Amino acid sequence: MDDTFEKFELNEFAKPYNIRHRCFFFSKEIISFVAECKYDRIFSSLFDQLVRSATSIGANIVEGKSGSTKKDWKNFFVIALKSANETKYWLCLIRDTMEVSQPVVKELINEADEISKIIASIILNAD
């Protein structure tokens, strides 16, 4: 893994400019959120899917950066966009079916939405 993730410091008010860093910190926020939630077994698949989709965003961005062709790069960014949209779905489902901190979930949904828009803009501007 690129060690720039370990060296990058983020204060509580700033959002990283680099989309890779932003996705990395979003993944960390999702993992922390899930770790703090108390839930019945019936909800475990929702949280599993949430972690998978949220961490997939950054993983596909990183993999896309090392793509061998522009088409390869674009395919990974499209997958990252789909994962960002899927993450919003799982967060909304958790928000509407469970007793969780609404402000935290709202913030996570907003961040997933912003990441989604950034990735979509990158894809559109690449053509």
MOPAC internal coordinates of N, CA, C and O (Angstrom, degrees):
PM7 1SCF
backbone

  N    0.0000 0     0.00 0     0.00 0    0    0    0
  C    1.4540 1     0.00 0     0.00 0    1    0    0
  C    1.5178 1   109.26 1     0.00 0    2    1    0
  O    1.2310 1   120.47 1   -33.49 1    3    2    1
  N    1.2927 1   116.71 1   146.51 1    3    2    1
  C    1.4442 1   123.71 1   178.50 1    5    3    2
  C    1.5263 1   109.75 1   -63.74 1    6    5    3
  O    1.2310 1   120.27 1   -57.17 1    7    6    5
  N    1.3444 1   117.09 1   122.83 1    7    6    5
  C    1.4564 1   119.79 1  -175.97 1    9    7    6
  C    1.5208 1   113.20 1   -72.85 1   10    9    7
  O    1.2310 1   119.05 1   176.68 1   11   10    9
  N    1.3268 1   119.42 1    -3.32 1   11   10    9
  C    1.4618 1   120.53 1   178.26 1   13   11   10
  C    1.5173 1   111.27 1   -65.19 1   14   13   11
  O    1.2310 1   119.69 1   157.77 1   15   14   13
  N    1.3259 1   118.20 1   -22.23 1   15   14   13
  C    1.4559 1   120.39 1   176.95 1   17   15   14
  C    1.5206 1   110.36 1   -66.90 1   18   17   15
  O    1.2310 1   120.32 1   140.81 1   19   18   17
  N    1.3293 1   116.99 1   -39.19 1   19   18   17
  C    1.4543 1   121.23 1  -178.15 1   21   19   18
  C    1.5202 1   111.51 1   -71.45 1   22   21   19
  O    1.2310 1   119.86 1   148.06 1   23   22   21
  N    1.3250 1   117.88 1   -31.94 1   23   22   21
  C    1.4569 1   121.99 1  -175.91 1   25   23   22
  C    1.5185 1   112.44 1   -84.27 1   26   25   23
  O    1.2310 1   119.90 1   159.86 1   27   26   25
  N    1.3101 1   117.79 1   -20.14 1   27   26   25
  C    1.4526 1   121.22 1  -175.11 1   29   27   26
  C    1.5225 1   109.86 1   -78.36 1   30   29   27
  O    1.2310 1   120.43 1   -57.93 1   31   30   29
  N    1.3091 1   116.79 1   122.07 1   31   30   29
  C    1.4617 1   122.06 1   178.11 1   33   31   30
  C    1.5266 1   108.27 1  -101.52 1   34   33   31
  O    1.2310 1   120.93 1   -38.25 1   35   34   33
  N    1.3176 1   115.83 1   141.75 1   35   34   33
  C    1.4547 1   121.09 1  -179.33 1   37   35   34
  C    1.5111 1   108.46 1  -128.47 1   38   37   35
  O    1.2310 1   120.64 1   -56.79 1   39   38   37
  N    1.3385 1   116.38 1   123.21 1   39   38   37
  C    1.4594 1   116.38 1   174.74 1   41   39   38
  C    1.5196 1   108.80 1   -83.49 1   42   41   39
  O    1.2310 1   120.29 1   -10.59 1   43   42   41
  N    1.3194 1   117.06 1   169.41 1   43   42   41
  C    1.4606 1   119.92 1  -171.38 1   45   43   42
  C    1.5205 1   114.39 1   -68.96 1   46   45   43
  O    1.2310 1   119.44 1   166.77 1   47   46   45
  N    1.3305 1   118.67 1   -13.23 1   47   46   45
  C    1.4575 1   120.71 1  -176.69 1   49   47   46
  C    1.5247 1   113.61 1  -106.92 1   50   49   47
  O    1.2310 1   120.24 1   161.56 1   51   50   49
  N    1.3083 1   117.15 1   -18.44 1   51   50   49
  C    1.4660 1   120.86 1  -175.74 1   53   51   50
  C    1.5220 1   111.08 1   -95.18 1   54   53   51
  O    1.2310 1   121.25 1   -33.92 1   55   54   53
  N    1.3119 1   115.21 1   146.08 1   55   54   53
  C    1.4603 1   120.80 1   172.28 1   57   55   54
  C    1.5120 1   106.85 1  -111.27 1   58   57   55
  O    1.2310 1   120.32 1   -43.04 1   59   58   57
  N    1.3289 1   117.00 1   136.96 1   59   58   57
  C    1.4665 1   118.44 1  -179.00 1   61   59   58
  C    1.5179 1   111.52 1   -65.12 1   62   61   59
  O    1.2310 1   121.23 1   -33.85 1   63   62   61
  N    1.3146 1   115.26 1   146.15 1   63   62   61
  C    1.4553 1   121.27 1   179.75 1   65   63   62
  C    1.5263 1   110.83 1   -76.98 1   66   65   63
  O    1.2310 1   120.29 1   140.97 1   67   66   65
  N    1.3154 1   117.05 1   -39.03 1   67   66   65
  C    1.4559 1   122.44 1  -177.81 1   69   67   66
  C    1.5302 1   109.64 1   -71.46 1   70   69   67
  O    1.2310 1   120.03 1   -53.24 1   71   70   69
  N    1.3223 1   117.56 1   126.76 1   71   70   69
  C    1.4659 1   121.15 1  -176.70 1   73   71   70
  C    1.5252 1   111.67 1   -62.66 1   74   73   71
  O    1.2310 1   119.76 1   146.92 1   75   74   73
  N    1.3293 1   118.06 1   -33.08 1   75   74   73
  C    1.4701 1   120.05 1   177.40 1   77   75   74
  C    1.5202 1   110.66 1   -62.60 1   78   77   75
  O    1.2310 1   120.64 1   134.83 1   79   78   77
  N    1.3290 1   116.38 1   -45.17 1   79   78   77
  C    1.4634 1   120.08 1   178.88 1   81   79   78
  C    1.5243 1   110.92 1   -65.29 1   82   81   79
  O    1.2310 1   120.91 1   137.65 1   83   82   81
  N    1.3176 1   115.86 1   -42.35 1   83   82   81
  C    1.4627 1   119.58 1  -179.30 1   85   83   82
  C    1.5246 1   110.97 1   -61.45 1   86   85   83
  O    1.2310 1   119.98 1   137.35 1   87   86   85
  N    1.3163 1   117.64 1   -42.65 1   87   86   85
  C    1.4654 1   121.44 1   177.80 1   89   87   86
  C    1.5221 1   111.27 1   -66.03 1   90   89   87
  O    1.2310 1   120.35 1   141.94 1   91   90   89
  N    1.3245 1   116.93 1   -38.06 1   91   90   89
  C    1.4638 1   121.14 1   178.23 1   93   91   90
  C    1.5315 1   110.57 1   -61.88 1   94   93   91
  O    1.2310 1   120.59 1   131.96 1   95   94   93
  N    1.3290 1   116.48 1   -48.04 1   95   94   93
  C    1.4620 1   119.41 1  -179.83 1   97   95   94
  C    1.5259 1   111.71 1   -67.82 1   98   97   95
  O    1.2310 1   120.10 1   146.71 1   99   98   97
  N    1.3153 1   117.42 1   -33.29 1   99   98   97
  C    1.4638 1   120.43 1   175.68 1  101   99   98
  C    1.5243 1   110.06 1   -63.85 1  102  101   99
  O    1.2310 1   120.29 1   137.10 1  103  102  101
  N    1.3257 1   117.04 1   -42.90 1  103  102  101
  C    1.4689 1   120.71 1   177.00 1  105  103  102
  C    1.5245 1   110.58 1   -58.36 1  106  105  103
  O    1.2310 1   120.78 1   135.78 1  107  106  105
  N    1.3300 1   116.11 1   -44.22 1  107  106  105
  C    1.4605 1   120.01 1   178.51 1  109  107  106
  C    1.5287 1   111.53 1   -61.86 1  110  109  107
  O    1.2310 1   120.28 1   139.71 1  111  110  109
  N    1.3337 1   117.07 1   -40.29 1  111  110  109
  C    1.4672 1   121.03 1   178.36 1  113  111  110
  C    1.5309 1   110.97 1   -63.48 1  114  113  111
  O    1.2310 1   120.19 1   138.60 1  115  114  113
  N    1.3179 1   117.24 1   -41.40 1  115  114  113
  C    1.4639 1   121.52 1   178.96 1  117  115  114
  C    1.5286 1   109.79 1   -64.18 1  118  117  115
  O    1.2310 1   120.21 1   134.15 1  119  118  117
  N    1.3148 1   117.20 1   -45.85 1  119  118  117
  C    1.4650 1   120.59 1   180.00 1  121  119  118
  C    1.5259 1   110.43 1   -61.21 1  122  121  119
  O    1.2310 1   120.06 1   137.06 1  123  122  121
  N    1.3213 1   117.48 1   -42.94 1  123  122  121
  C    1.4725 1   121.14 1   177.41 1  125  123  122
  C    1.5252 1   111.44 1   -63.17 1  126  125  123
  O    1.2310 1   120.64 1   137.90 1  127  126  125
  N    1.3271 1   116.37 1   -42.10 1  127  126  125
  C    1.4676 1   121.05 1   178.56 1  129  127  126
  C    1.5241 1   110.55 1   -59.90 1  130  129  127
  O    1.2310 1   120.40 1   131.35 1  131  130  129
  N    1.3241 1   116.84 1   -48.65 1  131  130  129
  C    1.4678 1   121.26 1  -179.05 1  133  131  130
  C    1.5276 1   110.25 1   -63.85 1  134  133  131
  O    1.2310 1   120.22 1   139.41 1  135  134  133
  N    1.3180 1   117.18 1   -40.59 1  135  134  133
  C    1.4642 1   121.03 1  -179.66 1  137  135  134
  C    1.5342 1   112.04 1   -62.06 1  138  137  135
  O    1.2310 1   120.51 1   148.41 1  139  138  137
  N    1.3238 1   116.63 1   -31.59 1  139  138  137
  C    1.4633 1   121.23 1  -178.37 1  141  139  138
  C    1.5288 1   113.18 1   -85.61 1  142  141  139
  O    1.2310 1   119.68 1   162.79 1  143  142  141
  N    1.3178 1   118.22 1   -17.21 1  143  142  141
  C    1.4677 1   121.41 1  -177.13 1  145  143  142
  C    1.5245 1   111.36 1   -77.21 1  146  145  143
  O    1.2310 1   121.53 1   -38.59 1  147  146  145
  N    1.2973 1   114.67 1   141.41 1  147  146  145
  C    1.4653 1   121.67 1   172.35 1  149  147  146
  C    1.5280 1   105.66 1  -108.07 1  150  149  147
  O    1.2310 1   121.07 1   -53.83 1  151  150  149
  N    1.3318 1   115.56 1   126.17 1  151  150  149
  C    1.4560 1   117.64 1  -176.76 1  153  151  150
  C    1.5221 1   110.93 1  -149.45 1  154  153  151
  O    1.2310 1   121.75 1   -25.78 1  155  154  153
  N    1.3236 1   114.26 1   154.22 1  155  154  153
  C    1.4616 1   121.23 1   176.71 1  157  155  154
  C    1.5246 1   109.43 1   -74.39 1  158  157  155
  O    1.2310 1   121.69 1   -18.42 1  159  158  157
  N    1.3101 1   114.38 1   161.58 1  159  158  157
  C    1.4637 1   121.75 1  -178.16 1  161  159  158
  C    1.5309 1   112.47 1   -54.77 1  162  161  159
  O    1.2310 1   119.83 1   146.12 1  163  162  161
  N    1.3002 1   117.94 1   -33.88 1  163  162  161
  C    1.4666 1   120.99 1  -177.87 1  165  163  162
  C    1.5291 1   112.33 1   -61.19 1  166  165  163
  O    1.2310 1   120.71 1   154.77 1  167  166  165
  N    1.3260 1   116.25 1   -25.23 1  167  166  165
  C    1.4622 1   120.37 1  -178.37 1  169  167  166
  C    1.5315 1   113.29 1   -93.39 1  170  169  167
  O    1.2310 1   119.99 1   175.79 1  171  170  169
  N    1.3257 1   117.62 1    -4.21 1  171  170  169
  C    1.4671 1   119.48 1  -174.37 1  173  171  170
  C    1.5261 1   112.74 1   -61.34 1  174  173  171
  O    1.2310 1   119.60 1   144.57 1  175  174  173
  N    1.3259 1   118.37 1   -35.43 1  175  174  173
  C    1.4691 1   119.35 1  -179.89 1  177  175  174
  C    1.5293 1   111.43 1   -67.54 1  178  177  175
  O    1.2310 1   119.92 1   148.57 1  179  178  177
  N    1.3342 1   117.76 1   -31.43 1  179  178  177
  C    1.4633 1   120.12 1   177.09 1  181  179  178
  C    1.5200 1   110.45 1   -63.53 1  182  181  179
  O    1.2310 1   120.98 1   135.88 1  183  182  181
  N    1.3323 1   115.74 1   -44.12 1  183  182  181
  C    1.4588 1   120.01 1  -179.54 1  185  183  182
  C    1.5243 1   111.79 1   -70.47 1  186  185  183
  O    1.2310 1   120.34 1   143.76 1  187  186  185
  N    1.3308 1   116.96 1   -36.24 1  187  186  185
  C    1.4718 1   120.08 1   175.40 1  189  187  186
  C    1.5310 1   110.08 1   -60.91 1  190  189  187
  O    1.2310 1   120.72 1   133.05 1  191  190  189
  N    1.3116 1   116.22 1   -46.95 1  191  190  189
  C    1.4684 1   120.93 1  -179.83 1  193  191  190
  C    1.5236 1   110.78 1   -64.13 1  194  193  191
  O    1.2310 1   120.50 1   140.22 1  195  194  193
  N    1.3265 1   116.65 1   -39.78 1  195  194  193
  C    1.4643 1   120.76 1   178.58 1  197  195  194
  C    1.5263 1   110.92 1   -59.91 1  198  197  195
  O    1.2310 1   120.61 1   131.58 1  199  198  197
  N    1.3289 1   116.45 1   -48.42 1  199  198  197
  C    1.4696 1   120.07 1  -179.68 1  201  199  198
  C    1.5259 1   110.11 1   -63.32 1  202  201  199
  O    1.2310 1   120.13 1   137.57 1  203  202  201
  N    1.3156 1   117.35 1   -42.43 1  203  202  201
  C    1.4685 1   120.36 1  -179.56 1  205  203  202
  C    1.5311 1   111.67 1   -62.59 1  206  205  203
  O    1.2310 1   120.44 1   132.08 1  207  206  205
  N    1.3207 1   116.77 1   -47.92 1  207  206  205
  C    1.4664 1   119.31 1  -177.07 1  209  207  206
  C    1.5272 1   111.50 1   -69.48 1  210  209  207
  O    1.2310 1   120.09 1   139.28 1  211  210  209
  N    1.3339 1   117.43 1   -40.72 1  211  210  209
  C    1.4689 1   120.20 1  -177.96 1  213  211  210
  C    1.5244 1   111.65 1   -66.58 1  214  213  211
  O    1.2310 1   120.19 1   137.54 1  215  214  213
  N    1.3214 1   117.25 1   -42.46 1  215  214  213
  C    1.4633 1   119.43 1  -179.49 1  217  215  214
  C    1.5294 1   111.73 1   -74.92 1  218  217  215
  O    1.2310 1   120.59 1   158.15 1  219  218  217
  N    1.3156 1   116.48 1   -21.85 1  219  218  217
  C    1.4614 1   121.32 1   178.00 1  221  219  218
  C    1.5279 1   111.70 1   -68.38 1  222  221  219
  O    1.2310 1   120.08 1   151.49 1  223  222  221
  N    1.3170 1   117.46 1   -28.51 1  223  222  221
  C    1.4686 1   120.64 1  -178.39 1  225  223  222
  C    1.5265 1   109.71 1   -57.51 1  226  225  223
  O    1.2310 1   121.00 1   120.84 1  227  226  225
  N    1.3157 1   115.69 1   -59.16 1  227  226  225
  C    1.4588 1   120.43 1  -178.13 1  229  227  226
  C    1.5139 1   113.34 1   -65.83 1  230  229  227
  O    1.2310 1   120.83 1   142.48 1  231  230  229
  N    1.3229 1   116.02 1   -37.52 1  231  230  229
  C    1.4677 1   119.55 1  -179.92 1  233  231  230
  C    1.5279 1   110.50 1   -60.76 1  234  233  231
  O    1.2310 1   120.13 1   138.89 1  235  234  233
  N    1.3146 1   117.35 1   -41.11 1  235  234  233
  C    1.4659 1   120.34 1   179.33 1  237  235  234
  C    1.5256 1   112.11 1   -72.32 1  238  237  235
  O    1.2310 1   120.00 1   146.86 1  239  238  237
  N    1.3264 1   117.60 1   -33.14 1  239  238  237
  C    1.4660 1   120.50 1   175.31 1  241  239  238
  C    1.5307 1   109.56 1   -62.84 1  242  241  239
  O    1.2310 1   120.75 1   132.76 1  243  242  241
  N    1.3304 1   116.17 1   -47.24 1  243  242  241
  C    1.4657 1   120.82 1  -179.67 1  245  243  242
  C    1.5281 1   110.17 1   -62.95 1  246  245  243
  O    1.2310 1   120.38 1   135.47 1  247  246  245
  N    1.3162 1   116.88 1   -44.53 1  247  246  245
  C    1.4590 1   119.96 1  -179.72 1  249  247  246
  C    1.5252 1   111.03 1   -66.45 1  250  249  247
  O    1.2310 1   120.57 1   142.92 1  251  250  249
  N    1.3355 1   116.51 1   -37.08 1  251  250  249
  C    1.4636 1   120.34 1   177.86 1  253  251  250
  C    1.5100 1   112.82 1   -63.61 1  254  253  251
  O    1.2310 1   120.60 1   145.15 1  255  254  253
  N    1.3222 1   116.46 1   -34.85 1  255  254  253
  C    1.4678 1   120.63 1   179.24 1  257  255  254
  C    1.5301 1   111.22 1   -62.59 1  258  257  255
  O    1.2310 1   120.74 1   154.02 1  259  258  257
  N    1.3212 1   116.20 1   -25.98 1  259  258  257
  C    1.4683 1   118.74 1   179.41 1  261  259  258
  C    1.5254 1   111.87 1  -100.99 1  262  261  259
  O    1.2310 1   120.33 1  -165.88 1  263  262  261
  N    1.3221 1   116.97 1    14.12 1  263  262  261
  C    1.4656 1   121.30 1   178.96 1  265  263  262
  C    1.5163 1   111.54 1   -62.12 1  266  265  263
  O    1.2310 1   121.12 1   -30.91 1  267  266  265
  N    1.3080 1   115.47 1   149.09 1  267  266  265
  C    1.4594 1   119.77 1  -175.87 1  269  267  266
  C    1.5255 1   112.90 1   -83.13 1  270  269  267
  O    1.2310 1   120.01 1   156.58 1  271  270  269
  N    1.3230 1   117.59 1   -23.42 1  271  270  269
  C    1.4598 1   120.80 1   179.96 1  273  271  270
  C    1.5244 1   109.43 1  -133.28 1  274  273  271
  O    1.2310 1   120.88 1   -13.80 1  275  274  273
  N    1.3087 1   115.92 1   166.20 1  275  274  273
  C    1.4646 1   120.09 1   177.60 1  277  275  274
  C    1.5374 1   110.35 1   -64.19 1  278  277  275
  O    1.2310 1   120.84 1   142.56 1  279  278  277
  N    1.3260 1   115.99 1   -37.44 1  279  278  277
  C    1.4622 1   120.04 1   178.30 1  281  279  278
  C    1.5257 1   110.17 1   -64.28 1  282  281  279
  O    1.2310 1   120.08 1   137.65 1  283  282  281
  N    1.3144 1   117.45 1   -42.35 1  283  282  281
  C    1.4611 1   123.01 1   177.40 1  285  283  282
  C    1.5274 1   110.06 1   -60.54 1  286  285  283
  O    1.2310 1   120.72 1   132.58 1  287  286  285
  N    1.3404 1   116.24 1   -47.42 1  287  286  285
  C    1.4596 1   122.45 1   178.05 1  289  287  286
  C    1.5313 1   110.64 1   -56.64 1  290  289  287
  O    1.2310 1   121.47 1   131.34 1  291  290  289
  N    1.3209 1   114.79 1   -48.66 1  291  290  289
  C    1.4653 1   119.64 1  -177.58 1  293  291  290
  C    1.5245 1   111.45 1   -63.22 1  294  293  291
  O    1.2310 1   120.05 1   139.91 1  295  294  293
  N    1.3212 1   117.51 1   -40.09 1  295  294  293
  C    1.4692 1   120.63 1   179.24 1  297  295  294
  C    1.5298 1   111.41 1   -59.51 1  298  297  295
  O    1.2310 1   120.11 1   137.98 1  299  298  297
  N    1.3290 1   117.39 1   -42.02 1  299  298  297
  C    1.4588 1   120.15 1   178.67 1  301  299  298
  C    1.5251 1   111.48 1   -66.64 1  302  301  299
  O    1.2310 1   120.13 1   142.40 1  303  302  301
  N    1.3246 1   117.35 1   -37.60 1  303  302  301
  C    1.4588 1   119.97 1   178.14 1  305  303  302
  C    1.5302 1   111.28 1   -68.89 1  306  305  303
  O    1.2310 1   120.13 1   144.73 1  307  306  305
  N    1.3110 1   117.36 1   -35.27 1  307  306  305
  C    1.4716 1   120.86 1   175.81 1  309  307  306
  C    1.5352 1   109.80 1   -64.83 1  310  309  307
  O    1.2310 1   120.13 1   138.53 1  311  310  309
  N    1.3161 1   117.36 1   -41.47 1  311  310  309
  C    1.4672 1   120.81 1   176.98 1  313  311  310
  C    1.5278 1   109.77 1   -63.55 1  314  313  311
  O    1.2310 1   120.20 1   138.75 1  315  314  313
  N    1.3272 1   117.21 1   -41.25 1  315  314  313
  C    1.4683 1   121.01 1   177.83 1  317  315  314
  C    1.5276 1   110.29 1   -61.12 1  318  317  315
  O    1.2310 1   120.19 1   138.88 1  319  318  317
  N    1.3195 1   117.25 1   -41.12 1  319  318  317
  C    1.4680 1   121.46 1   177.90 1  321  319  318
  C    1.5255 1   110.73 1   -62.63 1  322  321  319
  O    1.2310 1   120.59 1   135.97 1  323  322  321
  N    1.3135 1   116.49 1   -44.03 1  323  322  321
  C    1.4652 1   120.36 1   177.88 1  325  323  322
  C    1.5235 1   110.89 1   -61.79 1  326  325  323
  O    1.2310 1   120.25 1   139.75 1  327  326  325
  N    1.3242 1   117.12 1   -40.25 1  327  326  325
  C    1.4627 1   121.04 1   178.68 1  329  327  326
  C    1.5296 1   111.12 1   -65.69 1  330  329  327
  O    1.2310 1   120.30 1   142.49 1  331  330  329
  N    1.3235 1   117.03 1   -37.51 1  331  330  329
  C    1.4685 1   120.37 1   177.67 1  333  331  330
  C    1.5277 1   110.52 1   -64.06 1  334  333  331
  O    1.2310 1   120.74 1   137.83 1  335  334  333
  N    1.3217 1   116.20 1   -42.17 1  335  334  333
  C    1.4648 1   119.75 1   178.07 1  337  335  334
  C    1.5280 1   111.47 1   -67.64 1  338  337  335
  O    1.2310 1   120.53 1   141.87 1  339  338  337
  N    1.3177 1   116.60 1   -38.13 1  339  338  337
  C    1.4632 1   120.38 1   176.82 1  341  339  338
  C    1.5326 1   110.38 1   -64.24 1  342  341  339
  O    1.2310 1   120.42 1   141.09 1  343  342  341
  N    1.3102 1   116.81 1   -38.91 1  343  342  341
  C    1.4645 1   121.37 1   178.40 1  345  343  342
  C    1.5263 1   110.81 1   -60.01 1  346  345  343
  O    1.2310 1   120.60 1   138.09 1  347  346  345
  N    1.3373 1   116.46 1   -41.91 1  347  346  345
  C    1.4765 1   119.74 1   177.05 1  349  347  346
  C    1.5270 1   110.66 1   -60.69 1  350  349  347
  O    1.2310 1   120.85 1   139.86 1  351  350  349
  N    1.3217 1   115.99 1   -40.14 1  351  350  349
  C    1.4670 1   120.50 1   178.96 1  353  351  350
  C    1.5261 1   110.79 1   -59.09 1  354  353  351
  O    1.2310 1   120.21 1   129.47 1  355  354  353
  N    1.3436 1   117.21 1   -50.53 1  355  354  353
  C    1.4681 1   120.52 1  -177.91 1  357  355  354
  C    1.5218 1   111.12 1   -64.34 1  358  357  355
  O    1.2310 1   120.26 1   140.78 1  359  358  357
  N    1.3288 1   117.11 1   -39.22 1  359  358  357
  C    1.4660 1   119.69 1   178.50 1  361  359  358
  C    1.5267 1   111.35 1   -64.06 1  362  361  359
  O    1.2310 1   120.34 1   138.22 1  363  362  361
  N    1.3141 1   116.95 1   -41.78 1  363  362  361
  C    1.4719 1   120.30 1   178.33 1  365  363  362
  C    1.5231 1   111.28 1   -65.28 1  366  365  363
  O    1.2310 1   120.50 1   140.59 1  367  366  365
  N    1.3138 1   116.65 1   -39.41 1  367  366  365
  C    1.4612 1   120.44 1   178.64 1  369  367  366
  C    1.5308 1   110.58 1   -65.10 1  370  369  367
  O    1.2310 1   120.41 1   136.91 1  371  370  369
  N    1.3119 1   116.82 1   -43.09 1  371  370  369
  C    1.4714 1   121.10 1   176.81 1  373  371  370
  C    1.5329 1   109.75 1   -63.28 1  374  373  371
  O    1.2310 1   120.50 1   134.92 1  375  374  373
  N    1.3220 1   116.66 1   -45.08 1  375  374  373
  C    1.4685 1   121.53 1   179.04 1  377  375  374
  C    1.5338 1   111.77 1   -56.64 1  378  377  375
  O    1.2310 1   120.82 1   139.13 1  379  378  377
  N    1.3333 1   116.03 1   -40.87 1  379  378  377
  C    1.4614 1   120.35 1  -173.08 1  381  379  378
  C    1.5204 1   115.01 1   -91.05 1  382  381  379
  O    1.2310 1   119.65 1   172.34 1  383  382  381
  N    1.3333 1   118.27 1    -7.66 1  383  382  381
  C    1.4710 1   119.30 1  -177.63 1  385  383  382
  C    1.5173 1   113.59 1  -119.98 1  386  385  383
  O    1.2310 1   120.19 1   173.57 1  387  386  385
  N    1.3323 1   117.24 1    -6.43 1  387  386  385
  C    1.4619 1   119.84 1  -174.47 1  389  387  386
  C    1.5192 1   110.87 1  -133.00 1  390  389  387
  O    1.2310 1   121.81 1   -15.58 1  391  390  389
  N    1.3165 1   114.15 1   164.42 1  391  390  389
  C    1.4536 1   119.99 1   172.53 1  393  391  390
  C    1.5217 1   107.57 1   -93.19 1  394  393  391
  O    1.2310 1   121.25 1   -82.76 1  395  394  393
  N    1.3177 1   115.21 1    97.24 1  395  394  393
  C    1.4594 1   121.87 1   178.30 1  397  395  394
  C    1.5256 1   107.75 1  -130.60 1  398  397  395
  O    1.2310 1   120.93 1   -12.93 1  399  398  397
  N    1.3049 1   115.84 1   167.07 1  399  398  397
  C    1.4619 1   120.75 1   178.60 1  401  399  398
  C    1.5268 1   109.56 1   -64.39 1  402  401  399
  O    1.2310 1   120.60 1   -73.37 1  403  402  401
  N    1.3108 1   116.46 1   106.63 1  403  402  401
  C    1.4650 1   120.98 1  -177.66 1  405  403  402
  C    1.5266 1   112.91 1   -60.53 1  406  405  403
  O    1.2310 1   119.24 1   137.56 1  407  406  405
  N    1.3518 1   119.06 1   -42.44 1  407  406  405
  C    1.4744 1   117.75 1   178.83 1  409  407  406
  C    1.5363 1   112.44 1   -61.78 1  410  409  407
  O    1.2310 1   120.12 1   141.82 1  411  410  409
  N    1.3248 1   117.38 1   -38.18 1  411  410  409
  C    1.4643 1   120.80 1   179.87 1  413  411  410
  C    1.5193 1   109.79 1   -65.91 1  414  413  411
  O    1.2310 1   120.24 1   133.10 1  415  414  413
  N    1.3189 1   117.15 1   -46.90 1  415  414  413
  C    1.4690 1   120.59 1  -179.72 1  417  415  414
  C    1.5235 1   110.52 1   -63.68 1  418  417  415
  O    1.2310 1   120.44 1   139.31 1  419  418  417
  N    1.3260 1   116.75 1   -40.69 1  419  418  417
  C    1.4597 1   120.26 1   178.75 1  421  419  418
  C    1.5318 1   110.51 1   -61.01 1  422  421  419
  O    1.2310 1   120.49 1   137.72 1  423  422  421
  N    1.3217 1   116.66 1   -42.28 1  423  422  421
  C    1.4638 1   121.02 1   178.33 1  425  423  422
  C    1.5294 1   111.16 1   -63.94 1  426  425  423
  O    1.2310 1   120.31 1   138.86 1  427  426  425
  N    1.3315 1   117.00 1   -41.14 1  427  426  425
  C    1.4674 1   120.75 1   178.53 1  429  427  426
  C    1.5262 1   111.19 1   -65.96 1  430  429  427
  O    1.2310 1   120.36 1   139.69 1  431  430  429
  N    1.3272 1   116.92 1   -40.31 1  431  430  429
  C    1.4670 1   120.56 1   177.28 1  433  431  430
  C    1.5200 1   110.10 1   -63.28 1  434  433  431
  O    1.2310 1   120.45 1   136.53 1  435  434  433
  N    1.3240 1   116.74 1   -43.47 1  435  434  433
  C    1.4688 1   120.18 1   179.10 1  437  435  434
  C    1.5267 1   111.38 1   -61.87 1  438  437  435
  O    1.2310 1   120.45 1   138.01 1  439  438  437
  N    1.3333 1   116.74 1   -41.99 1  439  438  437
  C    1.4642 1   120.15 1   179.44 1  441  439  438
  C    1.5271 1   110.34 1   -66.03 1  442  441  439
  O    1.2310 1   120.04 1   137.76 1  443  442  441
  N    1.3306 1   117.52 1   -42.24 1  443  442  441
  C    1.4752 1   120.56 1   177.63 1  445  443  442
  C    1.5268 1   109.90 1   -61.20 1  446  445  443
  O    1.2310 1   120.52 1   141.09 1  447  446  445
  N    1.3238 1   116.62 1   -38.91 1  447  446  445
  C    1.4590 1   121.06 1   179.53 1  449  447  446
  C    1.5321 1   111.00 1   -66.63 1  450  449  447
  O    1.2310 1   120.38 1   137.25 1  451  450  449
  N    1.3290 1   116.88 1   -42.75 1  451  450  449
  C    1.4669 1   120.21 1   178.31 1  453  451  450
  C    1.5264 1   111.04 1   -63.79 1  454  453  451
  O    1.2310 1   120.82 1   135.82 1  455  454  453
  N    1.3273 1   116.04 1   -44.18 1  455  454  453
  C    1.4735 1   120.16 1   178.39 1  457  455  454
  C    1.5237 1   109.97 1   -60.78 1  458  457  455
  O    1.2310 1   120.87 1   137.92 1  459  458  457
  N    1.3095 1   115.94 1   -42.08 1  459  458  457
  C    1.4614 1   122.20 1   178.37 1  461  459  458
  C    1.5304 1   110.93 1   -58.19 1  462  461  459
  O    1.2310 1   120.74 1   134.29 1  463  462  461
  N    1.3175 1   116.19 1   -45.71 1  463  462  461
  C    1.4653 1   120.86 1  -179.57 1  465  463  462
  C    1.5229 1   111.68 1   -66.72 1  466  465  463
  O    1.2310 1   120.29 1   141.50 1  467  466  465
  N    1.3207 1   117.05 1   -38.50 1  467  466  465
  C    1.4642 1   121.06 1   178.63 1  469  467  466
  C    1.5187 1   110.13 1   -64.10 1  470  469  467
  O    1.2310 1   120.73 1   132.87 1  471  470  469
  N    1.3166 1   116.21 1   -47.13 1  471  470  469
  C    1.4716 1   120.11 1  -179.27 1  473  471  470
  C    1.5339 1   110.52 1   -63.70 1  474  473  471
  O    1.2310 1   120.26 1   138.26 1  475  474  473
  N    1.3243 1   117.10 1   -41.74 1  475  474  473
  C    1.4624 1   120.55 1   178.30 1  477  475  474
  C    1.5277 1   110.11 1   -61.32 1  478  477  475
  O    1.2310 1   120.46 1   138.30 1  479  478  477
  N    1.3131 1   116.73 1   -41.70 1  479  478  477
  C    1.4631 1   121.27 1   178.69 1  481  479  478
  C    1.5261 1   110.92 1   -64.45 1  482  481  479
  O    1.2310 1   119.98 1   138.51 1  483  482  481
  N    1.3060 1   117.65 1   -41.49 1  483  482  481
  C    1.4714 1   121.46 1   177.47 1  485  483  482
  C    1.5294 1   110.07 1   -59.87 1  486  485  483
  O    1.2310 1   120.93 1   135.09 1  487  486  485
  N    1.3288 1   115.83 1   -44.91 1  487  486  485
  C    1.4756 1   120.93 1  -179.08 1  489  487  486
  C    1.5264 1   109.64 1   -63.10 1  490  489  487
  O    1.2310 1   120.24 1   131.92 1  491  490  489
  N    1.3398 1   117.14 1   -48.08 1  491  490  489
  C    1.4624 1   121.15 1  -177.46 1  493  491  490
  C    1.5287 1   112.10 1   -64.52 1  494  493  491
  O    1.2310 1   120.39 1   141.52 1  495  494  493
  N    1.3225 1   116.87 1   -38.48 1  495  494  493
  C    1.4652 1   120.78 1  -177.74 1  497  495  494
  C    1.5242 1   113.03 1   -78.94 1  498  497  495
  O    1.2310 1   120.52 1   168.67 1  499  498  497
  N    1.3144 1   116.61 1   -11.33 1  499  498  497
  C    1.4695 1   120.64 1  -179.59 1  501  499  498
  C    1.5195 1   111.73 1   -79.45 1  502  501  499
  O    1.2310 1   120.04 1   160.93 1  503  502  501
  N    1.3201 1   117.52 1   -19.07 1  503  502  501
  C    1.4854 1   119.77 1  -177.83 1  505  503  502
  C    1.5008 1   112.99 1   -81.68 1  506  505  503
  O    1.2310 1   120.10 1   180.00 1  507  506  505

